[in-house]
Amino acid sequence: MARVFLGMGANLSPDINIPAGIKRLSETVDIAAVSPCYESEAVGFTGPAFINLVIEAHTTMSVAELNRCLKQIETEFGREPDAEKYSDRALDIDILVVDELSGDIDGITLPRIDVWRYAFVLRPLLDIWPNGVCPKNKTPLRDYWPHVSDQPLQEVTLEGVATTSSL
């Protein structure tokens, strides 16, 4: 089974869509850990703040199969297949890291560049994978934190989201 880290976020009814999204995702992959949730401003457009978290999961699916499943879940939550990159989301799920894979895997760039670009991705990833190492350059993920630590981020609690420790 592959060990994957998925970023999940929403800025449209996140108090409803994130718990429902985690439940729906659990029908597709084996969830091993759920990070705390963080609120941050929308990036690239003006809109409501996002709530983001990271989920560690295990799956036997290929990267392509997993990506198709995640896009299907997003569609179930109202995302249009041709939706603008920077726009409101009822649910957004991105593949961040898959085992030690690096590069273009089934049309997906791994690890996802957002890991070291945005605090709302890196902070929850570090919460459940504190000793994580970037598969691309073998750098400890915590070394990226100083580069994004000035980005505003607020830990929040969502009813129905039980955070867990990594297995």
Backbone bond lengths (Angstrom), bond angles and torsions (degrees), N, CA, C in turn:
res aa  C-N    CA-C-N  psi(-1)  N-CA   C-N-CA  omega(-1)  CA-C   N-CA-C  phi
1 M - - - 1.461 - - 1.520 109.90 -
2 A 1.308 114.90 140.42 1.459 120.25 177.02 1.522 109.99 -83.44
3 R 1.313 115.05 143.52 1.473 122.08 173.35 1.522 106.05 -96.64
4 V 1.324 115.87 121.37 1.458 120.45 -177.32 1.525 109.83 -125.50
5 F 1.323 114.49 150.44 1.457 121.05 173.36 1.517 106.45 -119.42
6 L 1.318 115.48 126.74 1.462 122.72 -175.88 1.517 109.45 -118.17
7 G 1.308 116.71 134.03 1.447 121.28 172.88 1.512 109.05 -91.90
8 M 1.328 116.96 133.61 1.457 121.71 178.84 1.519 108.37 -127.29
9 G 1.326 115.81 138.86 1.453 119.56 178.36 1.508 111.45 -154.96
10 A 1.325 115.20 162.85 1.462 122.22 177.51 1.515 108.38 -160.75
11 N 1.342 115.01 147.20 1.465 118.90 171.59 1.520 111.18 -127.59
12 L 1.316 116.88 2.21 1.465 121.88 172.76 1.517 107.74 -110.57
13 S 1.314 117.33 113.64 1.472 122.83 -177.59 1.526 112.74 46.87
14 P 1.340 117.90 51.04 1.467 118.91 -177.69 1.520 113.56 -61.17
15 D 1.340 117.30 -28.78 1.465 120.04 179.38 1.523 111.65 -64.53
16 I 1.315 117.63 -23.09 1.469 122.62 176.94 1.528 110.42 -99.19
17 N 1.335 116.26 -47.88 1.461 120.68 -170.76 1.524 114.33 -72.60
18 I 1.314 118.24 -33.65 1.464 118.45 -179.97 1.529 111.52 -70.00
19 P 1.328 120.22 -50.28 1.477 117.43 176.31 1.535 112.37 -59.03
20 A 1.334 116.77 -40.67 1.469 119.69 178.60 1.524 110.59 -66.75
21 G 1.326 116.81 -36.64 1.456 120.71 178.78 1.520 112.29 -65.82
22 I 1.327 116.74 -40.15 1.464 120.00 176.98 1.527 110.01 -63.90
23 K 1.315 115.85 -43.30 1.471 119.46 178.71 1.526 110.61 -61.10
24 R 1.322 116.63 -44.95 1.466 120.44 179.71 1.527 110.52 -65.28
25 L 1.321 117.66 -41.41 1.458 121.53 178.98 1.524 110.89 -61.49
26 S 1.333 117.23 -35.53 1.470 120.91 -179.08 1.528 112.55 -65.59
27 E 1.325 116.73 -15.28 1.470 120.84 174.78 1.523 111.46 -80.53
28 T 1.328 116.72 -11.47 1.462 122.44 -174.65 1.524 112.80 -110.83
29 V 1.331 117.03 -36.37 1.467 122.64 -178.77 1.522 109.07 -132.39
30 D 1.332 115.46 164.38 1.464 120.91 174.68 1.523 108.02 -89.27
31 I 1.329 116.77 111.21 1.463 120.89 -178.73 1.523 109.34 -81.18
32 A 1.348 115.04 125.40 1.458 121.21 -179.31 1.523 112.09 -101.81
33 A 1.337 117.53 -31.09 1.462 120.93 -177.69 1.523 109.74 -156.99
34 V 1.328 114.53 148.34 1.471 122.18 176.80 1.519 106.88 -129.93
35 S 1.328 115.41 126.11 1.464 120.30 -178.80 1.525 110.65 -76.70
36 P 1.330 116.00 169.01 1.463 118.81 166.96 1.527 109.64 -61.94
37 C 1.320 115.59 162.06 1.465 122.34 178.64 1.524 109.47 -95.94
38 Y 1.324 116.06 146.95 1.458 121.95 179.92 1.521 109.97 -132.20
39 E 1.318 114.92 138.77 1.463 120.81 176.20 1.525 108.50 -99.58
40 S 1.334 115.31 136.60 1.465 120.93 176.63 1.521 108.33 -148.81
41 E 1.309 114.99 158.96 1.462 120.58 179.20 1.518 110.10 -67.04
42 A 1.331 116.12 153.65 1.456 121.90 174.60 1.521 108.94 -60.63
43 V 1.331 116.97 143.21 1.460 122.64 179.65 1.528 108.48 -110.20
44 G 1.326 115.96 128.91 1.457 120.64 175.17 1.508 115.21 88.32
45 F 1.326 118.08 -4.55 1.458 122.02 178.37 1.518 109.01 -162.36
46 T 1.319 115.77 165.25 1.453 120.92 177.57 1.523 108.15 -93.12
47 G 1.307 117.14 122.77 1.454 121.24 -179.71 1.507 109.83 -171.32
48 P 1.335 116.89 179.53 1.457 120.55 178.63 1.532 110.88 -60.25
49 A 1.321 116.15 154.99 1.461 121.31 177.36 1.533 109.95 -61.76
50 F 1.317 114.95 152.36 1.462 122.13 177.06 1.519 110.21 -97.02
51 I 1.311 115.86 151.48 1.459 123.37 166.31 1.527 104.82 -110.47
52 N 1.336 116.39 127.84 1.463 121.78 -177.69 1.516 110.70 -128.47
53 L 1.316 115.77 153.53 1.448 123.43 174.72 1.511 108.78 -155.50
54 V 1.319 117.02 172.33 1.461 122.36 176.70 1.513 108.32 -125.72
55 I 1.313 114.52 141.85 1.462 122.22 179.97 1.520 108.89 -120.98
56 E 1.325 116.03 130.04 1.460 121.01 170.38 1.521 106.98 -92.87
57 A 1.318 115.91 133.04 1.462 120.17 -178.88 1.520 109.96 -142.11
58 H 1.320 114.41 166.40 1.458 121.69 174.92 1.523 107.74 -124.89
59 T 1.331 115.07 140.07 1.453 119.55 -178.68 1.524 110.49 -152.80
60 T 1.308 115.46 154.67 1.469 121.23 173.81 1.527 110.65 -97.96
61 M 1.320 117.32 -1.55 1.463 120.85 -179.06 1.531 111.05 -72.90
62 S 1.339 114.82 151.75 1.460 119.95 171.17 1.527 107.76 -71.15
63 V 1.326 116.49 168.19 1.458 120.54 177.66 1.530 109.65 -59.89
64 A 1.310 117.55 -42.09 1.473 121.03 179.68 1.524 111.21 -63.16
65 E 1.323 117.17 -44.75 1.466 120.60 179.20 1.522 110.66 -63.49
66 L 1.329 116.68 -44.30 1.456 120.79 179.29 1.524 109.98 -61.12
67 N 1.316 117.33 -45.64 1.459 120.88 -179.80 1.535 110.85 -60.25
68 R 1.324 117.30 -42.59 1.478 120.43 177.74 1.527 110.51 -61.35
69 C 1.331 117.18 -42.28 1.470 120.65 178.84 1.524 111.30 -63.46
70 L 1.325 116.90 -42.09 1.468 120.56 -179.77 1.520 110.57 -65.65
71 K 1.326 117.35 -41.17 1.472 120.64 178.61 1.532 109.98 -65.44
72 Q 1.329 117.52 -35.43 1.463 120.97 177.09 1.533 110.65 -64.71
73 I 1.330 116.62 -42.37 1.466 120.29 178.07 1.524 109.82 -62.62
74 E 1.336 117.27 -44.61 1.463 120.45 177.61 1.532 110.83 -58.04
75 T 1.324 116.30 -41.58 1.466 121.12 178.61 1.529 110.56 -62.96
76 E 1.317 116.72 -40.55 1.467 120.91 177.56 1.532 111.28 -60.19
77 F 1.335 115.98 -27.45 1.454 120.78 179.08 1.530 112.05 -94.70
78 G 1.330 116.52 14.56 1.455 121.13 171.86 1.510 117.17 97.52
79 R 1.316 118.59 5.12 1.468 119.54 179.63 1.522 109.68 -77.94
80 E 1.306 114.84 130.44 1.459 120.56 176.45 1.527 108.46 -78.85
81 P 1.337 118.41 140.81 1.471 120.63 -178.99 1.525 113.71 -58.14
82 D 1.326 117.89 -28.94 1.464 121.24 -178.23 1.535 111.82 -104.43
83 A 1.329 117.07 24.13 1.466 121.28 -178.69 1.526 110.83 -61.61
84 E 1.334 115.71 144.62 1.457 120.62 177.14 1.519 110.25 -59.53
85 K 1.347 115.47 146.96 1.469 120.13 -179.69 1.523 111.24 -59.08
86 Y 1.307 117.54 -48.86 1.458 121.23 -178.94 1.521 109.04 -101.74
87 S 1.337 115.22 92.14 1.460 120.62 -179.73 1.521 109.38 -157.84
88 D 1.332 114.97 170.02 1.464 120.41 178.98 1.524 110.03 -59.59
89 R 1.339 115.11 149.12 1.464 121.04 -178.87 1.523 110.36 -138.82
90 A 1.328 115.17 132.00 1.459 120.17 168.95 1.525 108.85 -76.14
91 L 1.340 116.15 -32.88 1.460 121.25 176.60 1.520 108.37 -162.28
92 D 1.316 115.11 132.32 1.457 122.53 177.62 1.517 106.64 -131.56
93 I 1.327 117.43 128.20 1.464 121.59 179.63 1.520 108.25 -130.45
94 D 1.320 116.22 122.74 1.458 121.50 -178.41 1.520 110.96 -122.09
95 I 1.318 115.81 142.51 1.464 121.54 173.04 1.526 107.18 -79.01
96 L 1.317 116.86 120.83 1.465 121.76 -179.06 1.523 111.99 -96.95
97 V 1.328 116.34 -52.11 1.466 122.96 -176.28 1.524 107.52 -143.11
98 V 1.333 116.10 139.77 1.463 122.28 173.01 1.524 107.02 -130.58
99 D 1.311 116.02 112.68 1.468 121.40 -179.11 1.526 110.07 43.18
100 E 1.308 116.99 -129.75 1.471 122.30 -179.34 1.526 111.31 -104.14
101 L 1.332 117.47 17.99 1.462 120.62 -176.53 1.517 111.63 -69.32
102 S 1.336 115.20 141.17 1.452 121.19 178.81 1.519 108.95 -146.24
103 G 1.327 115.48 138.52 1.459 120.68 179.96 1.517 110.93 108.58
104 D 1.323 116.10 -162.10 1.458 121.74 179.41 1.525 108.24 -85.94
105 I 1.317 115.61 110.38 1.463 122.23 -179.09 1.524 107.09 -117.06
106 D 1.301 117.28 112.64 1.471 122.09 179.73 1.530 111.80 52.95
107 G 1.334 116.82 36.98 1.461 120.70 178.58 1.519 114.83 82.36
108 I 1.319 117.54 4.46 1.467 122.67 178.90 1.528 107.91 -113.43
109 T 1.325 117.31 129.49 1.463 120.70 177.16 1.524 109.17 -82.50
110 L 1.337 114.85 121.59 1.468 121.55 -179.78 1.520 109.58 -123.04
111 P 1.327 117.71 143.72 1.463 125.06 -14.43 1.523 110.20 -65.12
112 R 1.313 116.12 158.39 1.464 121.39 -179.79 1.527 109.12 -66.78
113 I 1.304 115.99 132.89 1.468 121.86 -176.64 1.535 112.43 -58.92
114 D 1.328 117.04 -26.45 1.466 120.82 179.66 1.525 112.36 -59.55
115 V 1.339 117.53 -21.44 1.463 121.13 -179.10 1.524 110.53 -56.85
116 W 1.303 118.18 -42.83 1.463 119.64 -178.83 1.517 112.74 -105.14
117 R 1.333 117.57 3.29 1.457 121.69 -179.64 1.527 112.83 -96.78
118 Y 1.335 118.06 -31.75 1.461 121.33 -171.73 1.527 112.37 -128.49
119 A 1.336 115.03 132.82 1.466 120.81 177.14 1.522 111.26 -62.05
120 F 1.344 117.73 -34.79 1.466 119.84 -177.69 1.526 112.93 -69.44
121 V 1.330 117.47 -10.20 1.465 121.88 172.98 1.532 109.42 -100.79
122 L 1.312 116.73 -48.72 1.461 120.65 -174.59 1.526 113.19 -67.60
123 R 1.341 118.30 -43.54 1.468 120.04 -177.55 1.534 111.93 -58.84
124 P 1.345 119.55 -52.20 1.473 117.54 179.23 1.524 113.04 -66.83
125 L 1.337 117.19 -29.84 1.468 119.37 176.21 1.523 109.98 -64.54
126 L 1.321 116.69 -44.29 1.472 120.32 178.11 1.527 111.80 -65.45
127 D 1.333 117.03 -30.40 1.470 120.00 179.03 1.527 111.55 -60.51
128 I 1.329 116.87 -36.92 1.475 118.85 -177.08 1.532 112.86 -106.59
129 W 1.346 116.59 -8.14 1.470 120.93 178.56 1.525 108.30 -140.28
130 P 1.336 116.82 63.99 1.467 120.95 -172.77 1.527 114.04 -62.92
131 N 1.316 117.77 -25.73 1.464 120.85 179.26 1.518 112.07 -104.52
132 G 1.336 115.84 19.96 1.457 120.81 -179.13 1.515 112.27 -60.77
133 V 1.322 114.35 147.45 1.458 122.25 178.66 1.517 108.08 -125.45
134 C 1.321 116.70 134.06 1.456 122.14 -179.63 1.526 109.52 -65.07
135 P 1.332 117.98 121.60 1.463 119.95 179.49 1.534 113.36 -63.15
136 K 1.315 117.13 -24.50 1.465 120.87 -176.57 1.523 112.52 -72.01
137 N 1.330 116.88 -48.03 1.471 119.04 -174.18 1.528 113.54 -127.60
138 K 1.327 116.88 7.57 1.475 123.22 176.43 1.527 113.75 64.18
139 T 1.329 117.05 21.76 1.460 122.63 177.31 1.528 109.22 -85.52
140 P 1.337 118.15 135.14 1.466 118.61 174.04 1.539 109.04 -58.36
141 L 1.312 116.87 134.01 1.464 120.60 -177.63 1.521 111.91 -59.42
142 R 1.324 117.72 -33.13 1.469 120.44 -179.45 1.529 111.50 -61.31
143 D 1.357 117.38 -22.38 1.467 120.35 178.74 1.525 112.07 -68.07
144 Y 1.323 117.44 -19.33 1.468 121.11 178.57 1.534 111.88 -81.37
145 W 1.318 117.32 -19.57 1.462 120.61 -173.72 1.530 113.60 -54.89
146 P 1.316 120.68 -45.41 1.476 119.45 -179.20 1.539 113.15 -57.25
147 H 1.318 117.76 -25.38 1.462 121.47 -178.50 1.529 113.07 -76.98
148 V 1.335 117.47 -18.53 1.469 120.83 -177.85 1.522 113.04 -124.41
149 S 1.329 116.87 -0.97 1.468 120.43 -172.80 1.525 113.62 -64.84
150 D 1.331 117.58 -15.86 1.467 119.77 178.99 1.528 112.39 -85.94
151 Q 1.335 117.95 -3.50 1.463 121.11 178.00 1.529 109.17 -77.27
152 P 1.342 117.69 127.91 1.471 120.50 -177.80 1.534 111.95 -60.54
153 L 1.319 114.53 132.76 1.461 121.72 -176.42 1.517 107.60 -153.06
154 Q 1.318 117.16 134.73 1.464 121.48 -179.45 1.516 109.34 -131.00
155 E 1.331 117.58 121.43 1.457 120.06 176.10 1.527 108.79 -68.15
156 V 1.324 116.25 135.59 1.465 122.18 -180.00 1.522 108.74 -133.86
157 T 1.311 114.53 159.64 1.468 120.68 176.76 1.516 108.47 -110.77
158 L 1.324 115.48 131.08 1.463 120.71 175.44 1.525 108.09 -112.47
159 E 1.306 116.15 128.68 1.457 119.95 176.36 1.521 108.09 -61.54
160 G 1.321 116.10 133.81 1.450 120.93 179.24 1.517 114.29 92.59
161 V 1.341 117.08 -2.03 1.461 120.93 176.83 1.517 107.54 -111.85
162 A 1.314 115.58 107.97 1.461 121.62 179.51 1.517 108.29 -95.94
163 T 1.327 117.09 110.66 1.453 119.79 177.84 1.522 108.76 -75.91
164 T 1.317 115.16 148.06 1.451 121.11 -177.13 1.509 109.23 -136.88
165 S 1.300 115.83 163.82 1.463 121.22 174.41 1.504 109.21 -87.90
166 S 1.306 115.02 154.78 1.458 120.71 176.88 1.527 109.29 -65.87
167 L 1.311 115.48 144.86 1.473 120.19 178.22 1.506 112.12 -76.49
